[in-house]
């Protein structure tokens, strides 16, 4: 199976998987003897909240990705664009997909019910993702779109917590 995408995207996907799986395995080794880890009520509540957060994360990724696809010309690799997208959710925030996916570590940790993952590792992974966005993603799009992106970045925040933007980001598609 050939994946039509850039090495940069592949590296990011591998890094995400490493963080999610590595965080789970590492914290399982720490939490397996924790009393909270053995509480069925904790696992039930944690899993329900985790599923809800994961659903939001994937909705944000899907909604952002659908809009981003409008900037992809013919023969462009998946998850890449050759046109700056500033419509739809991208009117509200510059990185809606990544904002949504920042929720993945927390949702995954809650789903698994690993206390150390929930309280320490997932928040650290979320901070790392924010760092990656602010440094690498911003650098890539500035290089790719130049002055057009700089003007867009002056108008539109990286992330917006405005109710209308969040509603649009997490909206269920038909």
Secondary structure, DSSP 8 states (H G I E B T S, - for coil): ----S-HHHHHHHHHHHHHHHHHHHHHHHHHTT-TGGG-HHHHHHHHHHHHHHHHHHHHHHHHHHHHHGGG--TT--TT--SS---SGGGGT-S-HHHHHHTTHHHHHHHHHT-HHIIIIIHHHHHHHHHHHIIIIIHHHHHHHHHHHHHHHHHHS-SS---HHHHHHHT----
